[in-house]
């Protein structure tokens, strides 16, 4: 590692103590959407890389923090969605000595992202290139698949411990820093708005599962972390309050969609109900909040996406119940 410049003067780098730095990866060119984290220890580690379009932003921030191409030991992604892991292939090439760590269910998609990109293209269409870019393959031999209790060595006795945390995605892990007690939550707690203090669920199709999501929140509560390190967006100290609120919000969103789903209305009806009953409760954004960033967040994890994921889960529950009755 070389001497770092005064990176704390950069608006996209926030020092968080204990050699931890939050790096705004400026998804689609806008601030405050996706956060990467550098733990600058004997074995430097990056958690989350953002999109393919964010790779140069992350590379330059790491350079300003003293991390040269040969220095980075580990790249960890909480899950393989493109706003978290889309730049893995690019960052792996930029930092050729780094091991890439991902949950075992996501490992093969990093090595061969063709199926993942094909599915994403069907969902996002032409917006894919603007929002995410193209995930490039990562050498299979550099990928380490992990599950609960597996560890990442940060050097000097410091480590990250993985905790399987599905509900948002089947390939999701949270990570606990043994020195600080920080918990890197990915999307398992939802999306935190730094401007308002609100936390909203992240329930996109096709993997959303209410029981699994609530189980992950209980797991995180039992871990009793010092801080919650959100990928969207930033570090939060009010841990118990935020986890409790995340549980409440998730249940409220699901119950509202369930009510709409039980009636004659369509998906648009469910979206309208959520906007009226749930979203209207949230604090308005201050005028200083970047409007374009909020538009991108609304695309990533807005009402339409969340309602679609909850509806998909409700349909699957009904299918499972019908099949169970049919076997009796």
C-alpha positions in Angstrom: 0.0 0.0 0.0 1.2 3.5 -0.7 0.5 6.6 1.4 -3.1 7.8 1.0 -3.9 11.3 -0.2 -6.3 13.3 2.0 -9.2 11.3 0.7 -11.4 12.5 3.5 -11.8 15.7 1.5 -13.6 13.8 -1.3 -17.3 13.9 -1.1 -17.6 10.3 -2.1 -15.4 9.0 0.8 -16.6 8.9 4.4 -14.2 7.7 7.2 -16.1 5.7 9.7 -13.3 4.9 12.2 -11.3 1.7 12.8 -9.9 2.0 9.2 -13.3 1.7 7.6 -14.3 4.0 4.8 -17.7 4.2 3.0 -17.3 4.9 -0.7 -20.1 6.3 -2.8 -20.0 4.3 -6.0 -22.2 6.9 -7.8 -24.6 4.5 -9.5 -25.6 5.8 -13.0 -23.5 8.9 -12.1 -25.6 10.0 -9.1 -24.7 10.2 -5.4 -26.2 8.5 -2.5 -27.5 5.4 -4.1 -25.0 2.6 -3.6 -22.2 2.3 -1.0 -19.1 0.2 -1.0 -17.0 -0.2 2.1 -13.2 -0.5 2.4 -11.8 -2.1 5.6 -8.1 -1.0 5.3 -6.3 -3.6 7.4 -3.3 -5.9 6.8 -5.5 -7.7 4.3 -7.6 -4.9 2.8 -11.1 -5.9 2.0 -13.9 -4.3 -0.1 -17.5 -5.1 0.7 -19.8 -4.4 -2.3 -18.6 -3.1 -5.6 -21.6 -1.5 -7.1 -22.4 -1.7 -10.9 -20.0 -2.2 -13.8 -20.3 1.5 -14.4 -19.2 2.2 -10.9 -15.9 0.2 -11.2 -13.7 3.1 -12.2 -15.2 5.2 -9.4 -14.4 2.5 -6.8 -10.9 2.0 -8.3 -10.0 5.7 -8.1 -11.3 6.0 -4.5 -9.3 3.0 -3.4 -6.2 4.5 -5.0 -6.8 7.7 -3.0 -7.1 5.6 0.1 -3.7 4.0 -0.5 -4.8 0.7 -2.1 -2.8 -0.2 -5.2 -3.7 -2.8 -7.7 -1.7 -5.5 -6.0 -2.8 -4.7 -2.5 -6.5 -5.6 -2.3 -6.8 -9.1 -0.6 -10.6 -9.6 -0.7 -13.7 -8.5 -2.5 -17.0 -9.5 -0.8 -20.5 -9.1 -2.2 -23.5 -9.6 0.0 -25.5 -10.9 -3.0 -25.2 -11.0 -6.8 -27.8 -8.3 -7.8 -26.3 -6.0 -10.3 -26.4 -2.9 -8.1 -24.1 -4.7 -5.6 -22.0 -7.1 -7.7 -22.3 -5.9 -11.3 -18.8 -4.6 -11.2 -17.1 -7.7 -9.7 -15.6 -8.9 -13.0 -14.1 -5.5 -13.7 -12.8 -4.9 -10.2 -11.3 -8.4 -10.1 -9.3 -7.5 -13.2 -8.2 -4.2 -11.7 -7.1 -5.9 -8.5 -5.6 -9.2 -9.7 -4.6 -10.6 -6.2 -8.0 -10.3 -4.6 -10.1 -13.3 -3.7 -13.8 -12.8 -4.5 -16.2 -14.0 -1.8 -20.0 -14.6 -2.4 -22.7 -16.9 -1.0 -22.5 -20.4 -2.5 -25.8 -19.9 -4.4 -24.3 -17.0 -6.3 -20.8 -18.2 -7.1 -21.6 -19.8 -10.5 -23.3 -16.6 -11.7 -20.1 -14.6 -11.1 -18.1 -17.1 -13.1 -20.6 -17.2 -15.9 -23.0 -14.2 -15.7 -24.7 -14.9 -19.1 -27.9 -16.2 -17.5 -28.0 -13.5 -14.9 -27.5 -10.8 -17.6 -30.1 -12.3 -19.9 -32.7 -12.2 -17.1 -31.7 -8.7 -16.2 -32.1 -7.6 -19.8 -35.6 -9.0 -19.9 -36.5 -7.0 -16.8 -34.7 -3.7 -17.5 -34.6 -3.6 -21.3 -32.7 -0.6 -22.6 -32.4 0.9 -19.1 -29.9 -1.9 -18.2 -27.0 -0.2 -19.9 -27.6 3.1 -18.3 -28.3 1.8 -14.8 -25.9 -1.2 -14.5 -23.7 -1.9 -17.5 -22.5 -5.4 -18.3 -21.3 -7.8 -15.6 -18.1 -9.5 -16.9 -17.1 -13.0 -15.9 -14.8 -13.6 -12.9 -12.2 -16.3 -13.0 -13.8 -19.3 -11.3 -10.5 -20.1 -9.4 -10.6 -16.8 -7.7 -14.2 -17.2 -6.3 -14.7 -18.5 -2.8 -18.2 -19.7 -2.0 -19.3 -19.2 1.7 -22.2 -19.9 4.0 -23.0 -19.2 7.6 -20.0 -19.0 10.0 -17.4 -18.9 7.2 -14.8 -16.2 7.8 -12.8 -13.7 5.8 -9.4 -13.0 7.2 -8.7 -9.3 7.5 -5.3 -9.8 9.1 -4.1 -9.0 12.6 -6.8 -11.4 14.1 -9.6 -9.3 12.6 -12.2 -11.1 10.5 -15.6 -10.9 8.9 -18.1 -13.7 9.7 -20.8 -14.5 7.1 -24.4 -15.1 8.1 -26.8 -16.5 5.6 -29.7 -14.0 5.4 -32.3 -14.8 2.7 -35.6 -13.1 2.1 -34.5 -10.4 -0.3 -32.4 -13.0 -2.3 -31.6 -16.6 -1.9 -27.9 -15.8 -2.3 -27.6 -13.2 0.4 -25.2 -13.0 3.3 -24.7 -10.4 6.1 -21.1 -9.9 7.4 -20.0 -9.0 10.9 -16.7 -7.3 11.7 -15.1 -9.0 14.7 -13.3 -5.8 15.8 -16.1 -3.3 15.5 -19.3 -5.3 15.7 -20.5 -3.6 12.5 -23.0 -5.6 10.4 -22.9 -5.2 6.6 -26.6 -5.8 5.8 -26.7 -5.7 2.0 -30.5 -5.4 1.3 -31.7 -7.8 4.0 -32.9 -4.8 6.2 -34.1 -2.8 3.3 -33.2 0.6 2.0 -32.2 3.4 4.4 -32.8 7.0 3.4 -30.2 9.3 4.9 -32.2 12.4 4.2 -35.3 11.3 6.1 -34.2 8.4 8.4 -36.8 6.2 6.9 -36.1 2.5 6.2 -38.2 0.8 3.5 -38.4 -2.9 2.5 -36.6 -4.2 -0.5 -38.9 -7.0 -1.8 -38.3 -7.4 -5.6 -39.1 -10.6 -7.5 -38.4 -13.4 -7.9 -36.8 -14.4 -4.5 -38.7 -12.4 -1.9 -40.0 -14.6 0.9 -41.6 -13.0 3.9 -40.9 -15.7 6.4 -37.2 -15.8 5.4 -36.9 -12.0 5.4 -38.4 -11.8 8.9 -36.1 -14.6 10.0 -33.1 -12.6 8.8 -34.2 -9.5 10.7 -34.5 -11.7 13.9 -31.0 -13.0 13.2 -29.6 -9.5 12.9 -31.3 -8.5 16.1 -29.8 -11.5 17.9 -26.4 -10.6 16.6 -26.8 -7.2 18.3 -24.4 -5.3 16.0 -22.8 -1.9 16.8 -23.8 -0.4 13.5 -25.8 -1.4 10.4 -23.8 -0.8 7.2 -26.4 -0.3 4.5 -25.5 -0.8 0.8 -28.3 1.7 0.2 -27.1 3.8 2.0 -24.6 4.5 4.7 -23.8 3.6 8.4 -26.6 3.7 10.9 -26.1 3.8 14.7 -29.7 3.4 15.8 -29.6 -0.4 15.4 -32.5 -1.7 17.5 -34.8 1.0 16.4 -33.9 0.5 12.7 -34.3 -3.2 12.8 -37.7 -2.9 14.6 -38.8 -0.4 12.1 -37.7 -2.6 9.2 -39.8 -5.4 10.6 -42.9 -3.2 11.0 -42.5 -1.7 7.6 -42.1 -5.1 5.9 -45.2 -6.5 7.6 -47.2 -3.4 6.7 -46.2 -3.5 3.0 -47.1 -7.2 2.8 -50.4 -6.9 4.6 -51.5 -4.0 2.3 -50.6 -6.0 -0.8 -52.2 -9.1 0.6 -55.5 -7.1 1.1 -55.3 -5.8 -2.5 -54.4 -9.3 -3.8 -57.5 -10.8 -2.1 -59.8 -8.4 -3.9 -60.7 -7.9 -7.6 -58.0 -5.4 -8.2 -54.9 -5.9 -10.3 -51.2 -5.0 -9.7 -51.9 -1.3 -10.3 -54.5 -1.4 -7.6 -52.0 -2.9 -5.1 -49.5 -0.2 -6.0 -52.1 2.5 -5.5 -53.0 1.1 -2.1 -49.4 1.0 -1.0 -48.8 4.6 -2.1 -51.9 5.8 -0.2 -51.6 3.8 3.0 -47.8 3.2 3.4 -45.7 5.5 1.4 -47.7 8.6 2.3 -46.5 8.1 5.9 -42.9 8.7 5.1 -41.2 12.0 5.6 -40.9 14.2 2.5 -37.4 14.6 1.0 -35.7 17.9 1.7 -35.1 20.2 -1.2 -31.4 19.5 -0.9 -31.8 15.8 -1.7 -30.7 15.0 -5.3 -33.9 14.4 -7.3 -32.2 12.2 -9.9 -30.7 9.9 -7.2 -34.2 9.4 -5.8 -35.6 8.6 -9.2 -33.0 5.8 -9.6 -33.8 4.5 -6.1 -37.4 4.4 -7.0 -36.6 2.3 -10.0 -34.4 -0.1 -8.0 -36.6 -0.5 -5.0 -39.6 1.6 -5.4 -43.3 0.7 -4.9 -43.8 -1.0 -8.3 -40.8 -3.4 -7.8 -41.6 -4.1 -4.2 -45.3 -4.8 -4.9 -44.4 -7.0 -7.8 -42.1 -9.1 -5.5 -44.7 -9.4 -2.8 -47.4 -10.4 -5.3 -45.1 -13.0 -6.8 -44.5 -14.4 -3.3 -48.3 -14.4 -2.5 -49.0 -16.3 -5.8 -46.3 -18.9 -4.9 -47.8 -19.3 -1.4 -51.2 -20.0 -2.9 -49.7 -22.4 -5.4 -47.9 -24.3 -2.6 -51.1 -24.5 -0.6 -53.1 -25.9 -3.5 -50.5 -28.5 -4.2 -50.4 -29.4 -0.5 -54.2 -29.9 -0.4 -54.0 -32.0 -3.6 -51.6 -34.5 -2.0 -53.9 -35.2 0.9 
